[in-house]
């Protein structure tokens, strides 16, 4: 199965020349939403085929999850035959998306000018580390280095005392979501006007925008009225609260939640002026510290029961393994079991819901080059 008839992108053909996670995550969602995604791989395949646990060579877990439901076509784009085949594919496509550096894709002969000459109404999406318009254009980019560039380890140091990466490839995934919405917006424009266009998504620019949503702080204004920093989010006391027997995450933040908590628990340190959020914001270090001391007085189950009755946001700490057995995710059929030649794969499903055009896991992940002959044969004129 390569696409989902009836999904919101049904009928859209995507030529996917991306690798690793940034681009493949964007195109995986397109496949789940009904697009036919043809993944063009060089001989040897995408590097993520060979990292992480896998049930067969070339089918590592990260690759399997980011490339489900796609068709795999192997083309040597340094050879004339491979270039010719890709040009034939482009002529049939709605979207061309790649993650090569600008100079590299131009050397191969597949920059926007060349591709739009073949298919003028195509949506052409560049997935770059840095915008071509700036001095960082030719720098290599990976999730760790982009996290550093955008200030994420810095704000982690405010919380933890030393710089650190977050334990997920956030830059790759946020940039992938950005590439997805940018591409579908361009498709929406094309649907209204018939015009194709070139789209550029930079990981650095994406993460700078992402980080500065809250951390722009006083630097948002001209002249600046304070540092680029949201103190509550990066506070060293902002962490799951230790209880008598474990941990609980709780956000006693707005006035309603605060006053409900104080009314039920009656902590001696909670003064009357703390009833207003503006006053609490000015002493957030002290409040977080005191809350930490208070949560040590009861068990996790006791806190969850009390906070639940008060309608205060609270949650136990779960492991990523526990997500696979979560009762809420089970109730909404979040996971989808897909049969593959290597056995059953339990995919995390589509997180969005559509009443008319639902998406679903697009199908199993292709072995390297599985669809090359069939796809190229379909391009030949029939007698």
C-alpha positions as CSV (number, residue, x, y, z in Angstrom):
1,X,0.0,0.0,0.0
2,X,1.6,3.3,-1.0
3,X,-1.1,5.9,-0.4
4,X,-4.5,6.2,1.4
5,X,-7.4,6.9,-1.0
6,X,-9.6,9.5,0.6
7,X,-6.9,11.2,2.7
8,X,-6.6,14.9,2.4
9,X,-3.6,14.6,0.1
10,X,-5.0,11.8,-2.0
11,X,-4.0,12.2,-5.6
12,X,-0.8,14.1,-4.8
13,X,2.5,12.6,-6.1
14,X,5.6,13.5,-4.1
15,X,9.1,12.9,-5.3
16,X,11.1,12.6,-2.1
17,X,14.8,13.1,-2.3
18,X,15.3,13.6,1.4
19,X,17.3,11.6,3.9
20,X,17.8,11.2,7.7
21,X,14.8,12.6,9.6
22,X,14.0,16.3,8.7
23,X,12.6,15.7,5.2
24,X,11.5,12.0,5.7
25,X,9.3,13.0,8.7
26,X,7.5,15.6,6.6
27,X,6.9,13.2,3.7
28,X,5.9,10.3,6.1
29,X,3.0,12.5,7.2
30,X,2.2,13.3,3.6
31,X,2.0,9.5,2.9
32,X,-0.2,8.9,5.9
33,X,-2.5,11.7,4.6
34,X,-2.9,10.0,1.3
35,X,-0.1,11.2,-1.0
36,X,1.9,8.8,-3.1
37,X,5.4,9.3,-1.9
38,X,8.2,8.0,-4.1
39,X,11.4,8.0,-2.1
40,X,14.4,8.3,-4.4
41,X,17.5,6.8,-2.8
42,X,21.1,6.6,-4.0
43,X,22.6,3.1,-4.2
44,X,23.3,2.1,-0.6
45,X,20.2,3.9,0.7
46,X,19.3,6.4,3.3
47,X,21.8,6.2,6.3
48,X,18.9,5.9,8.8
49,X,18.3,2.4,7.3
50,X,21.3,1.2,9.3
51,X,20.9,2.9,12.7
52,X,18.7,1.9,15.6
53,X,17.3,-1.6,16.2
54,X,15.7,-3.3,13.1
55,X,14.2,-6.6,12.2
56,X,16.2,-6.9,9.0
57,X,19.3,-5.2,7.4
58,X,18.3,-1.8,6.1
59,X,15.2,-1.6,8.1
60,X,16.2,0.2,11.3
61,X,13.5,1.5,13.5
62,X,13.9,5.2,12.8
63,X,13.9,4.6,9.1
64,X,10.9,2.2,9.3
65,X,8.9,4.8,11.2
66,X,9.8,7.8,9.0
67,X,9.4,6.1,5.7
68,X,6.3,3.9,6.1
69,X,4.0,3.7,3.1
70,X,6.5,5.1,0.6
71,X,7.8,3.6,-2.6
72,X,11.6,3.1,-2.7
73,X,13.3,3.8,-6.1
74,X,17.1,3.6,-6.4
75,X,18.6,6.0,-8.8
76,X,22.3,6.9,-9.3
77,X,21.9,10.6,-9.8
78,X,25.5,10.9,-10.9
79,X,24.8,8.8,-13.9
80,X,23.0,10.0,-17.0
81,X,20.5,7.1,-16.8
82,X,19.6,8.0,-13.2
83,X,19.2,11.7,-14.1
84,X,16.9,10.8,-17.0
85,X,14.7,8.6,-14.9
86,X,14.3,11.3,-12.2
87,X,13.4,13.9,-14.9
88,X,10.7,11.5,-16.1
89,X,9.4,11.1,-12.5
90,X,9.4,14.9,-12.0
91,X,7.2,15.3,-15.1
92,X,4.4,13.3,-13.3
93,X,4.8,14.9,-9.9
94,X,3.1,17.6,-7.8
95,X,5.8,18.0,-5.2
96,X,9.6,17.7,-5.4
97,X,11.3,17.8,-2.0
98,X,15.0,17.4,-1.2
99,X,17.5,17.8,1.7
100,X,20.7,18.3,-0.3
101,X,22.8,21.4,0.0
102,X,22.0,24.1,-2.6
103,X,25.3,23.7,-4.5
104,X,25.0,19.9,-4.5
105,X,21.4,19.8,-6.0
106,X,22.4,22.3,-8.6
107,X,25.5,20.3,-9.6
108,X,23.2,17.3,-10.1
109,X,21.0,19.4,-12.4
110,X,17.9,19.4,-10.2
111,X,17.7,22.9,-8.8
112,X,14.3,24.8,-9.0
113,X,15.0,26.3,-12.4
114,X,15.7,22.9,-13.9
115,X,12.8,21.1,-12.2
116,X,10.3,23.8,-12.9
117,X,11.3,23.7,-16.5
118,X,10.1,20.1,-16.6
119,X,7.0,20.7,-14.5
120,X,6.1,24.5,-14.2
121,X,3.4,24.0,-11.6
122,X,5.4,21.9,-9.3
123,X,5.8,22.7,-5.6
124,X,9.6,22.5,-5.0
125,X,10.6,22.3,-1.3
126,X,14.2,22.8,-0.1
127,X,15.1,21.3,3.3
128,X,18.2,23.1,4.4
129,X,20.2,23.4,7.6
130,X,20.5,27.2,7.0
131,X,18.9,29.5,4.5
132,X,20.8,30.0,1.3
133,X,20.4,33.8,1.8
134,X,22.7,34.1,4.7
135,X,26.4,33.6,5.5
136,X,25.8,30.2,7.2
137,X,24.4,28.7,3.9
138,X,27.1,26.1,3.4
139,X,27.6,25.0,7.0
140,X,26.7,21.4,7.7
141,X,23.7,21.0,10.0
142,X,22.6,18.2,12.3
143,X,20.1,18.2,15.2
144,X,22.8,18.6,17.9
145,X,24.5,21.5,16.2
146,X,21.2,23.3,15.4
147,X,20.1,22.9,19.0
148,X,23.3,24.7,20.0
149,X,22.9,27.4,17.3
150,X,19.3,28.2,18.4
151,X,20.0,28.6,22.1
152,X,18.4,25.4,23.4
153,X,21.3,24.1,25.4
154,X,21.8,27.6,26.9
155,X,18.3,27.7,28.3
156,X,18.7,24.1,29.5
157,X,21.8,25.4,31.4
158,X,19.6,27.9,33.2
159,X,17.5,25.0,34.4
160,X,20.1,22.4,35.0
161,X,23.3,24.3,35.8
162,X,25.1,23.3,32.6
163,X,24.3,23.2,28.9
164,X,22.6,20.1,27.6
165,X,20.7,18.8,24.6
166,X,17.1,17.7,25.0
167,X,16.7,14.0,24.7
168,X,14.9,14.0,21.4
169,X,15.9,15.1,18.0
170,X,13.7,18.2,18.3
171,X,15.3,20.3,15.6
172,X,14.8,17.6,12.9
173,X,11.2,17.0,13.9
174,X,10.1,20.6,14.3
175,X,11.8,21.5,11.0
176,X,10.0,18.4,9.4
177,X,6.6,19.7,10.6
178,X,7.5,23.1,9.2
179,X,8.4,21.7,5.8
180,X,5.1,19.8,5.8
181,X,3.0,22.9,6.5
182,X,5.0,25.0,4.1
183,X,4.6,22.5,1.3
184,X,0.9,22.0,1.8
185,X,0.4,25.8,1.9
186,X,2.1,26.0,-1.4
187,X,-0.2,23.2,-2.7
188,X,-3.1,25.2,-1.5
189,X,-1.9,28.3,-3.4
190,X,-1.5,26.1,-6.5
191,X,-5.0,24.8,-6.1
192,X,-6.3,28.3,-6.2
193,X,-4.1,29.8,-8.9
194,X,-2.4,27.0,-10.8
195,X,1.0,28.4,-9.9
196,X,3.8,26.3,-8.6
197,X,6.6,27.8,-6.5
198,X,9.9,27.2,-4.7
199,X,9.8,26.8,-0.9
200,X,12.8,27.0,1.5
201,X,12.8,25.6,5.0
202,X,15.9,26.1,7.2
203,X,16.4,24.1,10.4
204,X,18.2,27.0,12.0
205,X,15.5,29.6,11.1
206,X,12.8,27.2,12.1
207,X,14.3,26.6,15.5
208,X,15.2,30.2,16.1
209,X,11.5,31.0,15.5
210,X,10.4,28.1,17.7
211,X,12.7,29.1,20.6
212,X,11.8,32.8,20.5
213,X,8.0,32.2,20.9
214,X,8.5,32.5,24.6
215,X,12.2,33.3,25.0
216,X,12.2,36.5,23.0
217,X,11.2,38.1,26.3
218,X,12.1,41.8,26.6
219,X,14.2,41.7,23.4
220,X,10.9,41.6,21.5
221,X,10.6,45.3,22.0
222,X,12.7,48.2,20.5
223,X,14.5,49.3,22.5
224,X,14.8,46.1,24.6
225,X,13.2,46.1,28.0
226,X,14.8,42.9,29.3
227,X,16.8,39.8,28.2
228,X,15.6,37.2,25.7
229,X,14.5,34.8,28.4
230,X,11.3,33.4,29.9
231,X,12.2,32.8,33.5
232,X,9.5,30.4,34.4
233,X,10.2,28.0,31.6
234,X,13.9,27.7,32.3
235,X,13.7,27.9,36.1
236,X,16.0,25.5,37.8
237,X,13.2,24.4,40.1
238,X,10.8,23.7,37.2
239,X,10.9,19.9,37.1
240,X,8.7,17.0,38.2
241,X,8.1,17.2,41.9
242,X,9.5,14.5,44.1
243,X,6.9,12.8,46.3
244,X,7.3,10.3,49.1
245,X,7.6,7.4,46.7
246,X,8.2,8.8,43.2
247,X,7.4,11.9,41.1
248,X,4.5,13.8,39.8
249,X,4.2,16.6,37.2
250,X,1.8,19.4,38.2
251,X,1.2,22.9,37.0
252,X,-0.3,25.0,39.7
253,X,-0.2,28.1,37.5
254,X,-3.3,30.2,37.0
255,X,-5.3,31.8,39.8
256,X,-8.0,29.2,39.7
257,X,-5.6,26.3,40.1
258,X,-3.5,28.1,42.7
259,X,-6.4,29.0,44.9
260,X,-7.9,25.5,44.7
261,X,-4.5,24.0,45.7
262,X,-3.9,26.4,48.5
263,X,-7.5,26.0,49.8
264,X,-7.1,22.2,49.9
265,X,-3.5,21.8,51.1
266,X,-3.2,25.0,53.2
267,X,0.6,25.4,53.0
268,X,1.9,27.8,55.7
269,X,4.2,29.5,53.2
270,X,1.4,30.5,50.8
271,X,0.8,34.3,51.6
272,X,-2.3,36.2,50.5
273,X,-0.5,38.2,47.8
274,X,0.3,34.9,46.0
275,X,-3.3,34.6,45.0
276,X,-2.6,36.8,42.0
277,X,-0.6,35.5,39.1
278,X,1.3,38.7,38.6
279,X,2.6,38.5,42.2
280,X,3.5,34.9,41.9
281,X,5.5,35.5,38.6
282,X,7.8,37.9,40.5
283,X,8.8,35.2,43.1
284,X,8.6,32.1,40.9
285,X,12.0,30.8,42.3
286,X,10.7,30.8,45.9
287,X,7.3,29.3,44.9
288,X,8.8,26.4,42.9
289,X,11.2,25.7,45.8
290,X,8.4,25.7,48.4
291,X,6.1,23.6,46.2
292,X,8.9,21.1,45.9
293,X,9.1,20.8,49.7
294,X,5.3,20.4,49.9
295,X,5.1,17.6,47.4
296,X,7.5,15.5,49.5
297,X,4.8,15.2,52.2
298,X,2.5,12.8,50.3
299,X,2.7,9.8,47.9
300,X,2.3,10.1,44.1
301,X,-1.1,8.4,44.2
302,X,-2.3,10.7,47.0
303,X,-1.3,13.8,45.0
304,X,-2.8,12.6,41.8
305,X,-6.1,11.8,43.5
306,X,-6.2,15.2,45.2
307,X,-5.1,17.3,42.2
308,X,-7.6,15.4,40.1
309,X,-10.5,16.3,42.4
310,X,-9.3,20.0,42.2
311,X,-9.0,19.9,38.4
312,X,-5.4,21.0,38.7
313,X,-3.2,19.7,35.7
314,X,-1.2,16.8,37.0
315,X,0.3,13.6,35.6
316,X,2.5,10.7,36.6
317,X,5.9,10.2,35.0
318,X,5.7,7.6,32.3
319,X,8.4,6.0,30.3
320,X,8.3,5.9,26.5
321,X,7.7,2.1,26.8
322,X,4.6,2.8,28.8
323,X,3.1,4.8,25.9
324,X,2.5,1.5,24.0
325,X,0.2,0.4,26.8
326,X,-1.5,3.7,27.6
327,X,-5.3,3.3,28.0
328,X,-6.2,6.6,26.3
329,X,-4.1,5.8,23.2
330,X,-5.6,2.3,23.2
331,X,-9.2,3.7,23.4
332,X,-8.6,6.0,20.3
333,X,-6.8,3.2,18.4
334,X,-3.7,5.3,18.1
335,X,-1.4,2.5,17.3
336,X,-1.9,0.6,14.0
337,X,-0.6,-2.9,13.4
338,X,0.8,-3.4,9.9
339,X,1.8,-6.7,8.6
340,X,5.2,-6.7,6.8
341,X,7.3,-9.5,5.3
342,X,9.4,-9.3,8.5
343,X,6.4,-9.6,10.8
344,X,4.0,-7.2,12.5
345,X,5.0,-3.6,13.1
346,X,3.1,-1.5,15.6
347,X,3.2,2.0,14.3
348,X,2.4,5.2,16.2
349,X,-0.6,6.4,14.3
350,X,-1.9,9.6,12.8
351,X,-2.3,12.2,15.7
352,X,-4.9,14.3,13.8
353,X,-8.6,13.5,13.1
354,X,-10.6,14.4,10.0
355,X,-14.3,13.8,9.8
356,X,-14.3,13.6,5.9
357,X,-10.7,12.8,4.8
358,X,-9.0,10.8,7.6
359,X,-5.4,9.7,7.3
360,X,-4.0,6.4,8.4
361,X,-0.6,4.7,8.5
362,X,0.2,4.4,4.8
363,X,1.6,0.9,4.9
364,X,4.8,-1.0,5.5
365,X,8.2,0.5,4.9
366,X,9.9,-0.5,1.6
367,X,13.1,-2.5,1.3
368,X,15.8,-0.6,-0.6
369,X,14.9,-0.3,-4.2
370,X,11.7,-2.5,-3.9
371,X,9.7,-0.3,-6.3
372,X,12.3,0.8,-8.8
373,X,11.3,-1.5,-11.7
374,X,7.5,-1.0,-11.2
375,X,7.7,2.8,-10.9
376,X,10.0,3.3,-13.9
377,X,7.9,0.8,-16.0
378,X,4.8,2.9,-15.3
379,X,6.4,5.9,-16.9
380,X,6.9,4.2,-20.3
381,X,4.3,4.8,-22.9
382,X,1.9,1.8,-23.3
383,X,1.7,0.2,-26.8
